[in-house]
């Protein structure tokens, strides 16, 4: 197994998934990896998946003892886990739609159609831009 790469595809607080591309479909090789890790302190479970060539390690504490054991066995550790993303902000659609309505109102007014389309679009646009959403399911058509 010397010279094999172990790619960290997920690194959570208490779970780490490692992918071994050269051991894909090699159940015996992955079981050997699991056995090599079995006596590392702090591990609570090890699950191998030969189809994906991965090992899921549930642990308490840090991942360094796991990585150290794999390095002792000749594996090189590559960090392929995505960086933690910041919390997503909720998309506020009303100001955007309101701005579009205001632009359409200006277009209609420029064409000379002030009383019909332009005034309706102006009212709707201003109303949307002044309002705020009231809940997570508050979306167009909801």
C-alpha positions as protocol buffer text, in pm:
chain_id: "A"
residue {
  index: 1
  type: UNK
  ca { x: 0 y: 0 z: 0 }
}
residue {
  index: 2
  type: UNK
  ca { x: 301 y: 231 z: 7 }
}
residue {
  index: 3
  type: UNK
  ca { x: 273 y: 534 z: -218 }
}
residue {
  index: 4
  type: UNK
  ca { x: -107 y: 539 z: -216 }
}
residue {
  index: 5
  type: UNK
  ca { x: -287 y: 871 z: -186 }
}
residue {
  index: 6
  type: UNK
  ca { x: -554 y: 932 z: 75 }
}
residue {
  index: 7
  type: UNK
  ca { x: -771 y: 1229 z: -20 }
}
residue {
  index: 8
  type: UNK
  ca { x: -968 y: 1401 z: 256 }
}
residue {
  index: 9
  type: UNK
  ca { x: -1307 y: 1457 z: 92 }
}
residue {
  index: 10
  type: UNK
  ca { x: -1494 y: 1554 z: 408 }
}
residue {
  index: 11
  type: UNK
  ca { x: -1362 y: 1676 z: 739 }
}
residue {
  index: 12
  type: UNK
  ca { x: -1626 y: 1741 z: 1003 }
}
residue {
  index: 13
  type: UNK
  ca { x: -1601 y: 1782 z: 1377 }
}
residue {
  index: 14
  type: UNK
  ca { x: -1643 y: 1413 z: 1447 }
}
residue {
  index: 15
  type: UNK
  ca { x: -1634 y: 1251 z: 1100 }
}
residue {
  index: 16
  type: UNK
  ca { x: -1370 y: 1229 z: 830 }
}
residue {
  index: 17
  type: UNK
  ca { x: -1414 y: 1066 z: 490 }
}
residue {
  index: 18
  type: UNK
  ca { x: -1100 y: 959 z: 308 }
}
residue {
  index: 19
  type: UNK
  ca { x: -1095 y: 849 z: -55 }
}
residue {
  index: 20
  type: UNK
  ca { x: -832 y: 609 z: -183 }
}
residue {
  index: 21
  type: UNK
  ca { x: -852 y: 623 z: -566 }
}
residue {
  index: 22
  type: UNK
  ca { x: -611 y: 332 z: -612 }
}
residue {
  index: 23
  type: UNK
  ca { x: -820 y: 110 z: -380 }
}
residue {
  index: 24
  type: UNK
  ca { x: -1152 y: 163 z: -555 }
}
residue {
  index: 25
  type: UNK
  ca { x: -1331 y: -174 z: -581 }
}
residue {
  index: 26
  type: UNK
  ca { x: -1054 y: -326 z: -366 }
}
residue {
  index: 27
  type: UNK
  ca { x: -1244 y: -439 z: -59 }
}
residue {
  index: 28
  type: UNK
  ca { x: -946 y: -628 z: 83 }
}
residue {
  index: 29
  type: UNK
  ca { x: -722 y: -321 z: 56 }
}
residue {
  index: 30
  type: UNK
  ca { x: -980 y: -94 z: 221 }
}
residue {
  index: 31
  type: UNK
  ca { x: -1037 y: -345 z: 502 }
}
residue {
  index: 32
  type: UNK
  ca { x: -660 y: -342 z: 560 }
}
residue {
  index: 33
  type: UNK
  ca { x: -675 y: 39 z: 586 }
}
residue {
  index: 34
  type: UNK
  ca { x: -961 y: 8 z: 835 }
}
residue {
  index: 35
  type: UNK
  ca { x: -766 y: -247 z: 1040 }
}
residue {
  index: 36
  type: UNK
  ca { x: -460 y: -21 z: 1039 }
}
residue {
  index: 37
  type: UNK
  ca { x: -674 y: 258 z: 1186 }
}
residue {
  index: 38
  type: UNK
  ca { x: -870 y: 40 z: 1429 }
}
residue {
  index: 39
  type: UNK
  ca { x: -637 y: 89 z: 1724 }
}
residue {
  index: 40
  type: UNK
  ca { x: -602 y: 468 z: 1692 }
}
residue {
  index: 41
  type: UNK
  ca { x: -727 y: 630 z: 2013 }
}
residue {
  index: 42
  type: UNK
  ca { x: -1055 y: 818 z: 1989 }
}
residue {
  index: 43
  type: UNK
  ca { x: -1210 y: 632 z: 1693 }
}
residue {
  index: 44
  type: UNK
  ca { x: -1572 y: 530 z: 1740 }
}
residue {
  index: 45
  type: UNK
  ca { x: -1645 y: 364 z: 1402 }
}
residue {
  index: 46
  type: UNK
  ca { x: -1484 y: 282 z: 1069 }
}
residue {
  index: 47
  type: UNK
  ca { x: -1688 y: 211 z: 757 }
}
residue {
  index: 48
  type: UNK
  ca { x: -1535 y: 109 z: 424 }
}
residue {
  index: 49
  type: UNK
  ca { x: -1704 y: 154 z: 86 }
}
residue {
  index: 50
  type: UNK
  ca { x: -1525 y: -39 z: -189 }
}
residue {
  index: 51
  type: UNK
  ca { x: -1747 y: 104 z: -465 }
}
residue {
  index: 52
  type: UNK
  ca { x: -1630 y: 461 z: -398 }
}
residue {
  index: 53
  type: UNK
  ca { x: -1292 y: 359 z: -259 }
}
residue {
  index: 54
  type: UNK
  ca { x: -1355 y: 549 z: 62 }
}
residue {
  index: 55
  type: UNK
  ca { x: -1327 y: 503 z: 435 }
}
residue {
  index: 56
  type: UNK
  ca { x: -1553 y: 691 z: 676 }
}
residue {
  index: 57
  type: UNK
  ca { x: -1393 y: 740 z: 1016 }
}
residue {
  index: 58
  type: UNK
  ca { x: -1605 y: 857 z: 1309 }
}
residue {
  index: 59
  type: UNK
  ca { x: -1388 y: 994 z: 1585 }
}
residue {
  index: 60
  type: UNK
  ca { x: -1367 y: 1202 z: 1898 }
}
residue {
  index: 61
  type: UNK
  ca { x: -1098 y: 1466 z: 1900 }
}
residue {
  index: 62
  type: UNK
  ca { x: -874 y: 1569 z: 1614 }
}
residue {
  index: 63
  type: UNK
  ca { x: -789 y: 1396 z: 1288 }
}
residue {
  index: 64
  type: UNK
  ca { x: -411 y: 1416 z: 1320 }
}
residue {
  index: 65
  type: UNK
  ca { x: -373 y: 1073 z: 1487 }
}
residue {
  index: 66
  type: UNK
  ca { x: -559 y: 922 z: 1189 }
}
residue {
  index: 67
  type: UNK
  ca { x: -337 y: 1103 z: 940 }
}
residue {
  index: 68
  type: UNK
  ca { x: -23 y: 1008 z: 1135 }
}
residue {
  index: 69
  type: UNK
  ca { x: -119 y: 639 z: 1125 }
}
residue {
  index: 70
  type: UNK
  ca { x: -183 y: 655 z: 751 }
}
residue {
  index: 71
  type: UNK
  ca { x: 151 y: 829 z: 692 }
}
residue {
  index: 72
  type: UNK
  ca { x: 322 y: 552 z: 893 }
}
residue {
  index: 73
  type: UNK
  ca { x: 165 y: 303 z: 652 }
}
residue {
  index: 74
  type: UNK
  ca { x: 303 y: 490 z: 349 }
}
residue {
  index: 75
  type: UNK
  ca { x: 0 y: 697 z: 250 }
}
residue {
  index: 76
  type: UNK
  ca { x: 26 y: 1060 z: 144 }
}
residue {
  index: 77
  type: UNK
  ca { x: -259 y: 1276 z: 272 }
}
residue {
  index: 78
  type: UNK
  ca { x: -415 y: 1524 z: 27 }
}
residue {
  index: 79
  type: UNK
  ca { x: -670 y: 1775 z: 152 }
}
residue {
  index: 80
  type: UNK
  ca { x: -951 y: 1776 z: -100 }
}
residue {
  index: 81
  type: UNK
  ca { x: -1223 y: 1881 z: 146 }
}
residue {
  index: 82
  type: UNK
  ca { x: -1400 y: 2201 z: 45 }
}
residue {
  index: 83
  type: UNK
  ca { x: -1336 y: 2505 z: 259 }
}
residue {
  index: 84
  type: UNK
  ca { x: -1612 y: 2592 z: 500 }
}
residue {
  index: 85
  type: UNK
  ca { x: -1847 y: 2830 z: 329 }
}
residue {
  index: 86
  type: UNK
  ca { x: -1999 y: 3126 z: 510 }
}
residue {
  index: 87
  type: UNK
  ca { x: -2363 y: 3097 z: 603 }
}
residue {
  index: 88
  type: UNK
  ca { x: -2582 y: 3171 z: 303 }
}
residue {
  index: 89
  type: UNK
  ca { x: -2777 y: 3492 z: 310 }
}
residue {
  index: 90
  type: UNK
  ca { x: -3143 y: 3483 z: 227 }
}
residue {
  index: 91
  type: UNK
  ca { x: -3212 y: 3620 z: -118 }
}
residue {
  index: 92
  type: UNK
  ca { x: -3439 y: 3922 z: -97 }
}
residue {
  index: 93
  type: UNK
  ca { x: -3633 y: 3931 z: -424 }
}
residue {
  index: 94
  type: UNK
  ca { x: -3863 y: 4228 z: -365 }
}
residue {
  index: 95
  type: UNK
  ca { x: -3611 y: 4511 z: -417 }
}
residue {
  index: 96
  type: UNK
  ca { x: -3487 y: 4349 z: -738 }
}
residue {
  index: 97
  type: UNK
  ca { x: -3835 y: 4299 z: -882 }
}
residue {
  index: 98
  type: UNK
  ca { x: -3932 y: 4649 z: -766 }
}
residue {
  index: 99
  type: UNK
  ca { x: -3633 y: 4798 z: -951 }
}
residue {
  index: 100
  type: UNK
  ca { x: -3731 y: 4608 z: -1266 }
}
residue {
  index: 101
  type: UNK
  ca { x: -4086 y: 4745 z: -1239 }
}
residue {
  index: 102
  type: UNK
  ca { x: -3950 y: 5097 z: -1196 }
}
residue {
  index: 103
  type: UNK
  ca { x: -3734 y: 5056 z: -1505 }
}
residue {
  index: 104
  type: UNK
  ca { x: -4033 y: 4927 z: -1702 }
}
residue {
  index: 105
  type: UNK
  ca { x: -4240 y: 5221 z: -1574 }
}
residue {
  index: 106
  type: UNK
  ca { x: -3973 y: 5463 z: -1698 }
}
residue {
  index: 107
  type: UNK
  ca { x: -3972 y: 5289 z: -2036 }
}
residue {
  index: 108
  type: UNK
  ca { x: -4352 y: 5309 z: -2065 }
}
residue {
  index: 109
  type: UNK
  ca { x: -4348 y: 5676 z: -1960 }
}
residue {
  index: 110
  type: UNK
  ca { x: -4079 y: 5751 z: -2218 }
}
residue {
  index: 111
  type: UNK
  ca { x: -4303 y: 5590 z: -2482 }
}
residue {
  index: 112
  type: UNK
  ca { x: -4586 y: 5821 z: -2370 }
}
residue {
  index: 113
  type: UNK
  ca { x: -4802 y: 5555 z: -2206 }
}
residue {
  index: 114
  type: UNK
  ca { x: -4809 y: 5716 z: -1864 }
}
residue {
  index: 115
  type: UNK
  ca { x: -5170 y: 5663 z: -1754 }
}
residue {
  index: 116
  type: UNK
  ca { x: -5196 y: 5290 z: -1820 }
}
residue {
  index: 117
  type: UNK
  ca { x: -4886 y: 5074 z: -1794 }
}
residue {
  index: 118
  type: UNK
  ca { x: -4640 y: 5326 z: -1654 }
}
residue {
  index: 119
  type: UNK
  ca { x: -4845 y: 5429 z: -1352 }
}
residue {
  index: 120
  type: UNK
  ca { x: -4932 y: 5068 z: -1263 }
}
residue {
  index: 121
  type: UNK
  ca { x: -4570 y: 4959 z: -1290 }
}
residue {
  index: 122
  type: UNK
  ca { x: -4455 y: 5264 z: -1090 }
}
residue {
  index: 123
  type: UNK
  ca { x: -4699 y: 5183 z: -807 }
}
residue {
  index: 124
  type: UNK
  ca { x: -4608 y: 4815 z: -801 }
}
residue {
  index: 125
  type: UNK
  ca { x: -4236 y: 4889 z: -812 }
}
residue {
  index: 126
  type: UNK
  ca { x: -4247 y: 5141 z: -529 }
}
residue {
  index: 127
  type: UNK
  ca { x: -4464 y: 4910 z: -321 }
}
residue {
  index: 128
  type: UNK
  ca { x: -4223 y: 4619 z: -363 }
}
residue {
  index: 129
  type: UNK
  ca { x: -3916 y: 4826 z: -288 }
}
residue {
  index: 130
  type: UNK
  ca { x: -4073 y: 4962 z: 31 }
}
residue {
  index: 131
  type: UNK
  ca { x: -4185 y: 4623 z: 163 }
}
residue {
  index: 132
  type: UNK
  ca { x: -3976 y: 4360 z: 338 }
}
residue {
  index: 133
  type: UNK
  ca { x: -4023 y: 3986 z: 339 }
}
residue {
  index: 134
  type: UNK
  ca { x: -4208 y: 3833 z: 631 }
}
residue {
  index: 135
  type: UNK
  ca { x: -4086 y: 3473 z: 629 }
}
residue {
  index: 136
  type: UNK
  ca { x: -3868 y: 3208 z: 468 }
}
residue {
  index: 137
  type: UNK
  ca { x: -4140 y: 3090 z: 230 }
}
residue {
  index: 138
  type: UNK
  ca { x: -4216 y: 3440 z: 111 }
}
residue {
  index: 139
  type: UNK
  ca { x: -4132 y: 3412 z: -258 }
}
residue {
  index: 140
  type: UNK
  ca { x: -4301 y: 3512 z: -582 }
}
residue {
  index: 141
  type: UNK
  ca { x: -4600 y: 3294 z: -642 }
}
residue {
  index: 142
  type: UNK
  ca { x: -4593 y: 3150 z: -289 }
}
